[in-house]
Amino acid sequence: MDENKKIIRTGIIVVFVLIVAVAAYYFFIAGKDKSKAGIESALPSEKAAGDASAAKEGMDVPTLNVDLDKSDDSVRTLISELSSNPTFVQWLKTKDLVRKFVAGVDNIANGQSPRPQADFFNLSLPFKVMSKDGQTLLDPSSYERYNIVADVFDSVSTAGCVRLYTAFKPLFQQAYRELGYPKEDFHQTLLRAFVEILRTPVVEGSIVLEKKIVSYAMVDPKLEELNPAQKHLLRMGPENLQLIQAKLKDLALNLGFGESQLPKPVLYVTGGR
């Protein structure tokens, strides 16, 4: 699989963590302002704040009572009502939504790439590199391919995430048992996945690359030693990564995880300029 598909599929499975499993959101892409101000979290409305409080207290959050093997239609119905965007609807056409989400989260929690579960999205734009002073660098313009992922995260309703996570939780646990974890709690695996994403460093400076047989490796050993999921996220660009991390931290806190359980942001300055 080429570099482009590896990275975008990891980004999409992270969105999957919110969309398919825990997200109730409004999906706006057209006309987005990608300025620095545009990626700062908006203040929630009074209604959103009230919904979040109710969700955290477990009020009025019915459990989805449906067979796992027949859950796709229910999941699609609950989520597709929140967006008529044709791209979003296309993503939901994949099968075994809950199982793929759970397997993707498990992969991320274990530092592995979740791309096998992201069979519903491909990006045609190429991965770009540039030459400077005899070095091969990651072209910053490549980051723009993942703005769609950042846009989705920017539009996620944290309150809605918490409510739907509660509704789907029994299905997640059942799918998790099928993966070979009869006694482990999927909720804690979700936390580990969040931690892996939050531990991904935000890189300031140029990323020097080395051409391999079918892809590129990062010359900086500290970056190349990151696990596959983190390296894919890193290549989405610092602004997109920061937005994703901020949204996931907010979601984690609203799902009941403590501040002390979540890693602090990591800024990594490379030797390049």
Contacts in CASP RR format, 6 or more apart in sequence:
PFRMAT RR
TARGET T0000
AUTHOR 0000-0000-0000
METHOD contacts of the structure
MODEL  1
MDENKKIIRTGIIVVFVLIVAVAAYYFFIAGKDKSKAGIESALPSEKAAG
DASAAKEGMDVPTLNVDLDKSDDSVRTLISELSSNPTFVQWLKTKDLVRK
FVAGVDNIANGQSPRPQADFFNLSLPFKVMSKDGQTLLDPSSYERYNIVA
DVFDSVSTAGCVRLYTAFKPLFQQAYRELGYPKEDFHQTLLRAFVEILRT
PVVEGSIVLEKKIVSYAMVDPKLEELNPAQKHLLRMGPENLQLIQAKLKD
LALNLGFGESQLPKPVLYVTGGR
1 115 0 8 1.000
2 127 0 8 1.000
2 214 0 8 1.000
2 215 0 8 1.000
3 127 0 8 1.000
3 215 0 8 1.000
3 216 0 8 1.000
4 123 0 8 1.000
4 125 0 8 1.000
4 126 0 8 1.000
4 127 0 8 1.000
4 145 0 8 1.000
5 115 0 8 1.000
5 122 0 8 1.000
5 123 0 8 1.000
6 113 0 8 1.000
6 115 0 8 1.000
6 215 0 8 1.000
6 232 0 8 1.000
7 127 0 8 1.000
7 146 0 8 1.000
7 232 0 8 1.000
7 235 0 8 1.000
7 236 0 8 1.000
8 121 0 8 1.000
8 122 0 8 1.000
8 123 0 8 1.000
8 145 0 8 1.000
8 146 0 8 1.000
8 149 0 8 1.000
9 113 0 8 1.000
9 114 0 8 1.000
9 115 0 8 1.000
9 118 0 8 1.000
9 121 0 8 1.000
9 122 0 8 1.000
9 232 0 8 1.000
10 113 0 8 1.000
10 114 0 8 1.000
10 115 0 8 1.000
10 118 0 8 1.000
10 228 0 8 1.000
10 229 0 8 1.000
10 232 0 8 1.000
10 233 0 8 1.000
11 118 0 8 1.000
11 146 0 8 1.000
11 149 0 8 1.000
11 232 0 8 1.000
11 233 0 8 1.000
11 236 0 8 1.000
12 91 0 8 1.000
12 118 0 8 1.000
12 120 0 8 1.000
12 121 0 8 1.000
12 149 0 8 1.000
13 104 0 8 1.000
13 107 0 8 1.000
13 108 0 8 1.000
13 114 0 8 1.000
13 115 0 8 1.000
13 117 0 8 1.000
13 118 0 8 1.000
14 108 0 8 1.000
14 149 0 8 1.000
14 197 0 8 1.000
14 233 0 8 1.000
14 244 0 8 1.000
14 248 0 8 1.000
15 149 0 8 1.000
15 152 0 8 1.000
15 153 0 8 1.000
16 100 0 8 1.000
16 101 0 8 1.000
16 104 0 8 1.000
16 117 0 8 1.000
16 118 0 8 1.000
17 101 0 8 1.000
17 105 0 8 1.000
17 108 0 8 1.000
17 190 0 8 1.000
17 193 0 8 1.000
17 248 0 8 1.000
18 25 0 8 1.000
18 152 0 8 1.000
18 153 0 8 1.000
18 156 0 8 1.000
18 161 0 8 1.000
18 247 0 8 1.000
18 251 0 8 1.000
19 25 0 8 1.000
19 79 0 8 1.000
19 88 0 8 1.000
19 91 0 8 1.000
19 152 0 8 1.000
20 75 0 8 1.000
20 79 0 8 1.000
20 92 0 8 1.000
20 97 0 8 1.000
20 98 0 8 1.000
20 100 0 8 1.000
20 101 0 8 1.000
21 98 0 8 1.000
21 101 0 8 1.000
21 102 0 8 1.000
21 105 0 8 1.000
21 164 0 8 1.000
21 165 0 8 1.000
21 168 0 8 1.000
21 172 0 8 1.000
22 160 0 8 1.000
22 161 0 8 1.000
22 162 0 8 1.000
22 164 0 8 1.000
22 165 0 8 1.000
22 168 0 8 1.000
22 251 0 8 1.000
23 79 0 8 1.000
23 156 0 8 1.000
23 157 0 8 1.000
23 160 0 8 1.000
23 161 0 8 1.000
23 164 0 8 1.000
24 79 0 8 1.000
24 82 0 8 1.000
24 157 0 8 1.000
24 159 0 8 1.000
24 160 0 8 1.000
24 161 0 8 1.000
24 163 0 8 1.000
24 164 0 8 1.000
25 82 0 8 1.000
25 83 0 8 1.000
25 152 0 8 1.000
25 155 0 8 1.000
25 156 0 8 1.000
25 157 0 8 1.000
25 160 0 8 1.000
25 161 0 8 1.000
26 82 0 8 1.000
26 83 0 8 1.000
26 155 0 8 1.000
26 157 0 8 1.000
27 82 0 8 1.000
27 83 0 8 1.000
27 85 0 8 1.000
27 88 0 8 1.000
27 152 0 8 1.000
27 155 0 8 1.000
28 151 0 8 1.000
28 155 0 8 1.000
29 85 0 8 1.000
29 87 0 8 1.000
29 148 0 8 1.000
29 151 0 8 1.000
32 38 0 8 1.000
32 147 0 8 1.000
32 151 0 8 1.000
32 154 0 8 1.000
34 147 0 8 1.000
34 150 0 8 1.000
34 239 0 8 1.000
36 239 0 8 1.000
38 154 0 8 1.000
39 150 0 8 1.000
39 154 0 8 1.000
39 239 0 8 1.000
39 242 0 8 1.000
39 243 0 8 1.000
41 246 0 8 1.000
41 247 0 8 1.000
41 250 0 8 1.000
44 52 0 8 1.000
44 158 0 8 1.000
44 159 0 8 1.000
48 157 0 8 1.000
48 158 0 8 1.000
48 159 0 8 1.000
49 159 0 8 1.000
50 159 0 8 1.000
51 157 0 8 1.000
51 159 0 8 1.000
51 160 0 8 1.000
51 163 0 8 1.000
52 158 0 8 1.000
52 159 0 8 1.000
52 160 0 8 1.000
52 162 0 8 1.000
52 254 0 8 1.000
54 60 0 8 1.000
54 61 0 8 1.000
54 159 0 8 1.000
54 163 0 8 1.000
55 61 0 8 1.000
55 159 0 8 1.000
55 160 0 8 1.000
55 162 0 8 1.000
55 163 0 8 1.000
55 166 0 8 1.000
55 254 0 8 1.000
56 162 0 8 1.000
56 254 0 8 1.000
56 256 0 8 1.000
58 166 0 8 1.000
61 163 0 8 1.000
61 166 0 8 1.000
61 167 0 8 1.000
62 167 0 8 1.000
63 166 0 8 1.000
63 167 0 8 1.000
63 169 0 8 1.000
63 170 0 8 1.000
64 71 0 8 1.000
64 74 0 8 1.000
64 78 0 8 1.000
64 167 0 8 1.000
64 168 0 8 1.000
64 170 0 8 1.000
64 171 0 8 1.000
66 74 0 8 1.000
66 171 0 8 1.000
68 98 0 8 1.000
68 99 0 8 1.000
68 171 0 8 1.000
68 174 0 8 1.000
68 175 0 8 1.000
71 97 0 8 1.000
71 98 0 8 1.000
71 171 0 8 1.000
72 95 0 8 1.000
72 96 0 8 1.000
72 97 0 8 1.000
72 98 0 8 1.000
75 92 0 8 1.000
75 97 0 8 1.000
75 98 0 8 1.000
75 168 0 8 1.000
76 92 0 8 1.000
76 97 0 8 1.000
78 164 0 8 1.000
78 167 0 8 1.000
79 92 0 8 1.000
79 164 0 8 1.000
80 88 0 8 1.000
80 89 0 8 1.000
80 92 0 8 1.000
83 89 0 8 1.000
87 148 0 8 1.000
90 120 0 8 1.000
91 120 0 8 1.000
91 121 0 8 1.000
92 120 0 8 1.000
93 120 0 8 1.000
94 100 0 8 1.000
94 119 0 8 1.000
94 120 0 8 1.000
98 168 0 8 1.000
98 171 0 8 1.000
98 172 0 8 1.000
98 175 0 8 1.000
99 175 0 8 1.000
99 178 0 8 1.000
100 117 0 8 1.000
100 118 0 8 1.000
100 119 0 8 1.000
101 117 0 8 1.000
101 172 0 8 1.000
101 175 0 8 1.000
102 172 0 8 1.000
102 175 0 8 1.000
102 176 0 8 1.000
102 179 0 8 1.000
102 186 0 8 1.000
103 114 0 8 1.000
103 116 0 8 1.000
103 117 0 8 1.000
103 175 0 8 1.000
103 179 0 8 1.000
104 114 0 8 1.000
104 117 0 8 1.000
105 114 0 8 1.000
105 186 0 8 1.000
105 189 0 8 1.000
105 190 0 8 1.000
105 193 0 8 1.000
106 176 0 8 1.000
106 179 0 8 1.000
106 189 0 8 1.000
106 193 0 8 1.000
107 113 0 8 1.000
107 114 0 8 1.000
107 116 0 8 1.000
107 117 0 8 1.000
107 229 0 8 1.000
108 114 0 8 1.000
108 193 0 8 1.000
108 196 0 8 1.000
108 197 0 8 1.000
108 229 0 8 1.000
109 189 0 8 1.000
109 190 0 8 1.000
109 192 0 8 1.000
109 193 0 8 1.000
109 196 0 8 1.000
110 192 0 8 1.000
111 196 0 8 1.000
111 227 0 8 1.000
111 228 0 8 1.000
111 229 0 8 1.000
111 230 0 8 1.000
112 227 0 8 1.000
112 228 0 8 1.000
112 229 0 8 1.000
113 228 0 8 1.000
113 229 0 8 1.000
113 232 0 8 1.000
114 229 0 8 1.000
123 145 0 8 1.000
125 145 0 8 1.000
127 142 0 8 1.000
127 216 0 8 1.000
128 138 0 8 1.000
128 139 0 8 1.000
128 141 0 8 1.000
128 142 0 8 1.000
129 136 0 8 1.000
129 137 0 8 1.000
129 138 0 8 1.000
129 139 0 8 1.000
129 209 0 8 1.000
129 216 0 8 1.000
130 136 0 8 1.000
130 137 0 8 1.000
130 138 0 8 1.000
130 139 0 8 1.000
131 137 0 8 1.000
132 206 0 8 1.000
135 208 0 8 1.000
136 208 0 8 1.000
136 209 0 8 1.000
136 210 0 8 1.000
136 211 0 8 1.000
136 216 0 8 1.000
137 206 0 8 1.000
137 207 0 8 1.000
137 208 0 8 1.000
137 209 0 8 1.000
138 206 0 8 1.000
138 207 0 8 1.000
138 209 0 8 1.000
138 216 0 8 1.000
138 235 0 8 1.000
140 237 0 8 1.000
142 235 0 8 1.000
143 235 0 8 1.000
143 236 0 8 1.000
143 237 0 8 1.000
143 238 0 8 1.000
143 239 0 8 1.000
143 240 0 8 1.000
146 236 0 8 1.000
146 237 0 8 1.000
146 240 0 8 1.000
147 240 0 8 1.000
149 236 0 8 1.000
149 240 0 8 1.000
149 244 0 8 1.000
150 236 0 8 1.000
150 239 0 8 1.000
150 240 0 8 1.000
150 243 0 8 1.000
150 244 0 8 1.000
153 243 0 8 1.000
153 244 0 8 1.000
153 247 0 8 1.000
154 243 0 8 1.000
154 247 0 8 1.000
156 247 0 8 1.000
156 251 0 8 1.000
158 247 0 8 1.000
158 250 0 8 1.000
158 251 0 8 1.000
158 254 0 8 1.000
159 254 0 8 1.000
161 251 0 8 1.000
161 254 0 8 1.000
161 255 0 8 1.000
162 251 0 8 1.000
162 254 0 8 1.000
162 255 0 8 1.000
165 255 0 8 1.000
169 186 0 8 1.000
169 187 0 8 1.000
172 186 0 8 1.000
173 185 0 8 1.000
173 186 0 8 1.000
175 186 0 8 1.000
176 184 0 8 1.000
176 186 0 8 1.000
176 189 0 8 1.000
181 189 0 8 1.000
187 255 0 8 1.000
190 255 0 8 1.000
191 252 0 8 1.000
191 257 0 8 1.000
191 261 0 8 1.000
194 248 0 8 1.000
194 249 0 8 1.000
194 251 0 8 1.000
194 252 0 8 1.000
194 257 0 8 1.000
194 262 0 8 1.000
195 261 0 8 1.000
195 262 0 8 1.000
195 263 0 8 1.000
196 227 0 8 1.000
196 229 0 8 1.000
196 230 0 8 1.000
197 229 0 8 1.000
197 230 0 8 1.000
197 233 0 8 1.000
197 244 0 8 1.000
197 245 0 8 1.000
197 248 0 8 1.000
198 245 0 8 1.000
198 248 0 8 1.000
198 249 0 8 1.000
198 262 0 8 1.000
198 263 0 8 1.000
198 265 0 8 1.000
199 230 0 8 1.000
199 263 0 8 1.000
199 266 0 8 1.000
200 226 0 8 1.000
200 230 0 8 1.000
200 233 0 8 1.000
200 234 0 8 1.000
200 241 0 8 1.000
200 245 0 8 1.000
200 266 0 8 1.000
201 223 0 8 1.000
201 226 0 8 1.000
201 234 0 8 1.000
201 266 0 8 1.000
201 267 0 8 1.000
201 268 0 8 1.000
202 238 0 8 1.000
202 241 0 8 1.000
202 242 0 8 1.000
202 245 0 8 1.000
202 265 0 8 1.000
202 266 0 8 1.000
202 267 0 8 1.000
202 268 0 8 1.000
203 223 0 8 1.000
203 234 0 8 1.000
203 237 0 8 1.000
203 238 0 8 1.000
203 268 0 8 1.000
203 269 0 8 1.000
203 270 0 8 1.000
204 238 0 8 1.000
204 267 0 8 1.000
204 268 0 8 1.000
204 269 0 8 1.000
204 270 0 8 1.000
205 269 0 8 1.000
205 270 0 8 1.000
205 271 0 8 1.000
205 272 0 8 1.000
205 273 0 8 1.000
206 270 0 8 1.000
206 271 0 8 1.000
206 272 0 8 1.000
206 273 0 8 1.000
207 218 0 8 1.000
207 220 0 8 1.000
207 223 0 8 1.000
207 234 0 8 1.000
207 235 0 8 1.000
207 270 0 8 1.000
208 218 0 8 1.000
208 219 0 8 1.000
208 220 0 8 1.000
208 270 0 8 1.000
208 272 0 8 1.000
209 216 0 8 1.000
209 217 0 8 1.000
209 218 0 8 1.000
209 219 0 8 1.000
210 216 0 8 1.000
210 217 0 8 1.000
210 218 0 8 1.000
210 219 0 8 1.000
217 224 0 8 1.000
218 224 0 8 1.000
218 231 0 8 1.000
220 270 0 8 1.000
220 271 0 8 1.000
222 268 0 8 1.000
223 231 0 8 1.000
223 234 0 8 1.000
223 268 0 8 1.000
223 270 0 8 1.000
224 231 0 8 1.000
226 234 0 8 1.000
233 241 0 8 1.000
233 244 0 8 1.000
234 241 0 8 1.000
236 244 0 8 1.000
242 265 0 8 1.000
245 265 0 8 1.000
249 262 0 8 1.000
252 258 0 8 1.000
252 261 0 8 1.000
252 262 0 8 1.000
253 259 0 8 1.000
253 262 0 8 1.000
END
